Amino acid sequence: MLKDKFFDEIASKITEAIAASPAKDMEKNARAMMASAFTKMDLVTREEFEIQQEVLARTREKMHELEARISELETRLHANNPQDAL
C-alpha cells in the first residue's frame, strides 16, 4: 500500500516535471510547425480523395460511352454518304 502511494507520487512528480520542461514547449512548437506545413501543402482528406476518385471514374466511363456513340454516328454518316468518306 505504501509502495503504491510512493510510485503514484513519483509518477505525478515526473508528469509535472515534463509538463513544465522545455520538452513540452518543443512538442507544442513542433506540432504547430507541422500543422502550418500541412496547411501550406494544400492536402486533402482520404474521404475527399476517394470522392474525387469516384467522380473521375464516372467521368471516364461517360467519356468512353460518348466516344463509342460518336464513332457509331460517324459510321452511320459515312454509310449514308459514301462520297463524304473521302
Residue pairs with C-beta under 8 A, 6 or more apart in sequence:
18 24
44 52
77 84
78 84
78 85
